[in-house]
Amino acid sequence: MAKVLISDKLSPQAEEIFRSRGLEVDVKTGLSPDALREIIGDYDGLAIRSATKVTSDILAAASTLKVVGRAGIGVDNVDIPAATARGVVVMNTPFGNSITTAEHALAMMFALARQIPEADASTRDSKWEKSRFMGVELYAKTLGLIGCGNIGAIVADRALGLHMKVVAYDPYLSPERALELGVEKVEFEELLRRADFISLHTPLTDATRSIIDRDALQKTKKGVRIVNCARGGLVDEAHLKEALDSGHVAGAALDVFATEPARNNPLFGTPNVICTPHLGASTSEAQENVAVQVAEQMADFLTTGAVINALNMPSLSAEEAPRLKHYLELAELLGGFAGQITESSIDSVNIDYAGDLASLNTRPVTAMLLSGLLRPLLDTVNIVSAPVVARQRGIDISETKRERAPDYHTTIKLTVVSEKRTRSVTGSLFGGVKPRIVAVEDIPVEAELTPDMLFVRNQDRPGFIGRLGTMLGDAGVNIASFHLGRKDVGTDAVSLIMVDNPVPADTLAAIGKVPGVVSVKPLHFEMLTPAMAE
């Protein structure tokens, strides 16, 4: 009989679900790392929230552990690469607390508009400062959403019910989905210029870190109010304090902070600032939802082998996994390539399978392509959630299959249609195991993919390669290999350059100004997804 340890406080229903499925359960909360390490070797499953830290040391002692289930979305407390190296599946519950988090953002917005916390404290202090707390209505105000995925869409729906005007900045929000939600899709600077309230609902990635900084704040209208119940680090807290002190920003409400637990923060003590201790998911309903979901997912895995909401394992049967392993590696890299060179919202995606792969089960391969495609802006997306997220965002997905692939035993061609242009990338397996790019935008170019690369589209002109090499050399960037492709003499060409270290931003900007350069993009690949481990 499989055994599960619940090491953080979960709803009693989780324990009941495990027992009803024939699993043995122990509930031991508040364990020290040493105490957990001492007993973890007795368990097949570990159910946690945020308190338990599943480190490499803990996993090294987990000789029989098969699955870690996180009741919630964030898995910062789990060493996923170490878990994968030991064959441990890591699951989360990405959609269990969406409503609760959205409602908390709205509650913060109401409290901010009417200065409720400060008015409450003043009244309890036997003051009656009615004239001091002059609030503003939400009615007819413009709410700017930075991120309009699952939680952002719920906030938009509720805000529209309050007769607010809702504008949204989200590169992955399609015009059709925006129309369906009743929001106006805008560019980032337009949102800053128009919004009376700004609410953030985006993951923390390299692209979104400090998205609200001094420069962004200066572009907002005077009197704007800012709400962040998404991720600490999206707002530069020092810059926000400057804008609050100057009076340009009328108020801010934050549930998340760059450093947590937030003991000392530049915003503490600042007037017109509301702070809560990461309460976005803290309702009894949400806690019940995520506890039930994680118990059901873990029980399914331990009793039937079904994999749901896994962050490091594709949904595959035991028979399919060996045959699809290397195709999944290729799919993730192709998706990641396309995602990093796509800069506007995606309307549709077409995947063309040709050759040997066309006769196999391509559903997990398609899911992996979508996961790689969406991950540059949505860091929590995975092979399981990617198709759902794509549908929520109104992205049309189509597949074509052909029995033969010209020149190769099999190929995958990913075509991404966005608002601004259509891009495509084609890949194959060399020797049946080694992922390779074989064409970009129908221009033949053969290249392996390495952690750091540079992708350049340019007009085919003499001297370009030498000039580019010199610029990279001057920046201290060593070229490992250089792959070129073009359609015809003097037409568009593409270059894939493997570099030993990332290219500095000023060098990228300088390359972009070279005559004939159409675009230049740095690429980074995590080599490779933990799901591919043997």
N, C-alpha and C positions, 0 to 999 in steps of 0.2 A: 504493500500500500504506500503510495506517494505521500510525503509529508510536506506541509507548508508552514512556514513561520511568518506570523504577522508581527513586525517589529515596531510599527508606528500605530498611533491611535486611528482605528478605522471603525466605521459603523458595524455594530454586531451582526448585521445582515451578511457581511462578507464572510464571517466565520460560519454562519449557517449555510451559505451557498457551498463552501468547500466541503463541509460535512455531508450535505445532501448529495454531493457528487462522489461520495466514497473516499474522500481524502482525509488524512489525519492532520489536525491543525493545533498549533501551539500559539498562544498570544503572549508575547514577552516584549513589552514596550520599555523605552528608556534605557536600553542596554548600552554600556560603554563599548567603544570599538574593540577592546580586548575581550570583553564578555561575548560580543557577537562573533568574533573570530573563533572563539573557543567552541561554540556550539553549531556554527553554520554548516559544518561538514555533515550534520545529520539530516539536512533538509534538501528536498527537490525543488521547492519554490520559496521565494521570499517576497512578501507583499509589504510595500513601504509607502510612505508619503515623502515629506521633505526632510525629516529629522535624521533618518538613517543614512549614513554615508557609505555607499557600496564602493569601496576603494579597491585598488589592485591587491592590497594585502588581504582584505576580506575575501576577495574572489579566489586568491591563491589557496585559502583554507577551505573553500567551498567545493570539496571533492565530488559531491553528488548533485550540486545545484544545476538545475536545467533552465529556470526562468526567474527573472526579477520583474515584478509587476509594480509600476508606479501609479498610485491612485492620484491622477492629476496629469498635467501636460509637461511640466518642466522636469528634465532628467539631469540637471547639473550635478546632482549628488550621486550619480552613477557613472563609473568609469566604463563607458560603452566599449572602447577598443579592448580593454582588458577582459570585459565580459565575453566579447566575441571570440577573443583568442582562446578562451576556455570553453567555448561552445555554449555559452549561456545566453538565452534570448532575453532581450530587454523590451518590455511592453509599457505603453502608457495609455491614458484615456484622454485623447486630445479634444473631445467635444463635450465632456461631462459637466463643465462649469461655465459654458459660454453665456448662458442667460444671467447667471449670478454676476459674472464679471461686467457684463454690459449694464446691468442694473446698478452696480456700484459706481460706474462711471457717471451714470445719470444722476445718482444721488449726490455725488460730489459736485456735479454741475449745478444742481439746485442749491446745495449748501453754499456754494461759491457765489451764486447770483444774489442770495439774500443774506450773506455773511452770518449764517446761523451759528457756527461755533463761537465766534467772538461775541455775538449778541447774547448767546446763552451764558457765557462766562461773565459778561458785564452785568446781566440781570441777576445772576446768582450772587454777584458781589454787591448786591443791594443798590445798584445804580439803575437809572431809568433813562438810558441814552437813546431815546426814540429817534431823535434827529440825526444822530451819528450814523445809524445803520440804514442808509438809504440804498436799497437794492435796485436790481434791474429785472425786467421780465425776460423770460425765455421766448415768449410769443413774438413771432415775426423776426427773431434774430437769426443770423446765419451761423450754422454749426459747420465747422470744417473738420472732416475726418481724415486723419493721416492713416491710411490702411482701412480697407473696406471688405475684409474677409468675413469669417463667420461672426465674430463678436461685433465688428464694425457695422455689419449689416443689421444686427439686432438693435444697436444704438440708433442707427438711421431710422429704422421702423418706428421706434418709440419717439424719437425727436420729431418726426413728421406728424405723429399723433398730437404733439404739442404745438403744431402749426409753425415749426421752425423751418427755415430754408436749409437744406443740407447739400453741401458741396464735398466732394471726396477726391483726394489724391491717392491713387494706387495704380502703379504701372501695370498691374496684372488685372485690373478691373476693365472688362470689355464694355463698349458702349451699350450693348444689348442688356447686360447685367445691370448696368447703371440705370437704364430705363426701367427695368423690372423693379428695382429697388426704390425708384422715385427720387434718385439723387442726381446731382449734376457732376459729371466728371470734369475735373480741372487740373491744370498743371500746379506744381508745388507753390510757385511764387504767386499765382493768382489766388490760391487758397489763403496764403498768408495775408494778402492784401484785403480780402473780402470778409474773412471770418470774424465774428464777434466772440465766438467760443471755438477753441481748438481742442479736439480730443484725439489722443494717439491710440492706435490699435494695430500696431505692426510689430513683428519680431525685432530683436536686436541683432543686426548684422553689420558687416563693414559698411554697407550702403546707408544704414539708418542710424548708426551710432552718432550721437550729438546732432541729430537732424534739426532739433530746435537749439540753435546756438546763437551767439551774438548777432551774426549776420542775418539769420532768419528772423530773429526777434525785431530787428530794426526795420524789417519789411512788413511787419504786422501793423494793423491799424491801432491807433492809440486807444487804450481802454480794453484791449483784448484780454480774455481770460483763458487759461490753459489747464487742461485736465490730462493727467497721465496715469492710467491704471493698467498699462501694458507691460513695459519692461523698464527697469532702471537703466540709465545710460542713453536713452533716447533724447533726454533733455539735459543740456549742460546746466547743472544746478547753479554754478557760480555766475554764469551769464544771465540766467533767469533772475537771480537775486539783483543783479545790476539793473535789469529792466523794471523790476518791481520797485526798487528804491528810487528810481528816476520818475516813477509814475506812469511810464509808457504802458506797462502791463498792469491791469487793474487787480488781478488776482490769479492765484494758481492753486490747484488741488492735486496732490500727488499721493498715490498709494504704493509706488515703487521708487527705489532709489538706487543710485549707482553702487553704493556699498550698503549691504544689508547683513545683519540688523543695523539700522541707521541710528547710531548713538549720538554722533555729532555730525551736523549737516549745516551748510551755510544758509539754508532756508528756515531752519528752526528759529523761532522768535521773530521772523519777519511778518509784519502786518499783512493781512489779506492772503495768508497762505494756510491751506488746510492740509494736514498730513495724517495718513492712516498707515498702520503697520502691515502692508501687503495683505489686505483683507478681500481682494477681488473675488476669491473663490470661497470665502468664509461664510457660507450659509448652510443651514442644516440640510436643505435640499441638495445642494451641490455636493456636500460631503457624502451624502447617501448615494447620489448618482455615481460618483467616481469609485466609491468603495464597491458597489454592486458590480459595476462594469469591470473593474480590474479582477474581482474574484471570478466572474464568469469567464473572462478571457483566459486567466491562468488555469482554471479548472478544465476548460476546453483543451488547452494545450497539453496538460498533464494526463488527460484521460483519452483524448482522441488524436492528438498531434496537430489540431487546427491552430493556425497562427493568425491572430487578429491584432492590428495596431502595433506590430513589432517595429522597432526602430532599427534593428540590425539583422533582419532576416526577411527574405521575400516569402510570399505565400506560395509554397511549393509542396507537392507531394514528395514522398520519399523516392518514388520512381523517376520523377521529372528533374529533381535537383541536379544530379550529375550531368545530365544532358544539356541543361540550360545554364550551368554555372558561368561559362565564359561568355555566352551571349548576354548574360546579365551585366557582366563587367563592361562589355562593349556598349550596352544600352545606357548605363549610367554615365559613361564618359561622353557619349554623343549628346545626351540630354544636357549634361553640364556645359559642354561646349556651346550648344545652341542657346542655353539660358544666359550665359555670360556675354554673348554678343547681341542679345535681344534687349532693346532699350525701351520699348513701348508695350502697351497692353496686347495680349495675344488673342486673336480672333479665332484661329483654328490651328489644328495640328494634324498633319497626315504622316503616317508611318507606312513605308513601303518595305515589305519583307520579300526578299527574293532568294531563291536557292533552297538549300537544305532546311533552313530555319522555318520556311513557310509551311512545312508539313508538321511542325511541332506546336505545342501550346504556347502561343505568344502573349497571352494575357499578362503574366508576370513581367515579361519583357517590356510590354507597353507601359505597365505601371512604373517600371524602373526608368524608362525614358522620361515619363512625365515627372517623376521624382527629381531626376537630375535637372530637368528643364526649369522646374519651379523653385528649386532649393536656393538659388542665389538671392532671392528676395524673401523666401518663406523658409526660415531655417528649421522649423519643426515638421515640415512635410516629409513623408517617407513613402515607401513603396505601397503601403496599404492605404494611406490617406490621400495620396496624390490624385487618383482618379476622382475621388469625391470633391477635393478642392477644385480641380479643373472644372467639374460640372457646376459647382457653386459659382464659379466665376464666369460661366457662360462660354467656356472654351469648347468648341466643337472638335471631337476626336474622331478620326477616320483611319481605317487600315486598308491596305491593299496587299495581296499576296500573289506572288508569281513563282512558278516552279523553277525557273532558271534565272541565274544572275550572270549577265555578261561579264566575262573576264575573271570572275571569282566564284568560289563554290557557294558562297552566301553573302548577302549584303543587307544592311539596314539603312534606309534613307529616311531621315527625319526632316520634314518641311514645316516651318513655322511661319504662319501668316499673321503679321501684326498690323497695327494701325499705320505704321510708316513704310514697311516693306516686307517682302517675303525672303526668308533665308532658308538654306538647306545645308545639311551635312550628311555625308555618307560614310559608313564604316564597314569593316570586314574583320574576320579573324584570320591571321596568318598562321599557318600550321595548325589551324583549328583551335588555338588557345591564346594567341597574342592579338589584343585589340589594336586596330589601326584606322586612322582616317584615310579614306581613299579619294574623297572629293569634297570640296566646299563650294556651295552655290554652283554646282555642276562643273566646276573647274577641277580637273584631275590634280591631286596632290597627295602623295603617300607620306604619312608621318605617324610615328608612335606618339602617345601623349604622356607627358611627364609633369611633375608637380607645378613648375613655373614655365609659362610659355608666352609668346607674343604673337598676336594674329594681326596681320596688316593686309588691307585691301588697297591696291594702288594701280595706277596706270603703268603699263609696261614701257619703261623708259630706260635708256642706257645710264649707267652710273648709280642707279638707285640702291643696289645691293651694297656697293662700296660705301656710299654715304651713310646708310643705315648701320652697317657694321662699325664704322668710325664713331658714330654717335653713341652706340652701345659701349664700345671700348672706352671712350672718354668718360662714360658714367661708371666705369668699373664693373660692367656686366659682361660676363664671359658667355659666349655663344657655344652651346654644346653641339648643336646641329641646325642646319638651315634647309627648309623644304620649300620649294617654289612650284607654282603652277600657273598656267595661263591658257586662255582659249586660243588666241591667235596672236601673232606679232603685233605689238602696239596697242593691244586691247587691255581689258581688265586683267589683273594678276592678283594672286593671293600668296602670302608668305606665312609659314608657321615656323617660328624660331624657338628652339628649346634653349632656355637660359638657366644658368646655375643659381641665380638669385633674382628676386623681383626687380623690375625696372622702376627707377625712381619716377615720381609724378612729374617733375620738371622735364625729365628726358622724354616721357610719353608725350607731354604737351609740345615739345620741340619737334618730335617725329611727326606729330599730327600737322605741323605747319610746313613740312617739306613739300615742295611742289609735286603734284601727282598723287599724293597720299589721300585716299578717300576716307579711310578710317583706321584707327589703331586701337587695339584692345589687349590689356593684360589678361591672361588666363591663369587660373589656379585650379588644380585638381587634387583632391584628397585621394591618394593612391592606396588602396581602393576601398570601396564600401565594405564595412565589416560583414555584410551579408554573404560575401563571397568566400569567407574562410572555409577551409575543408571541414 
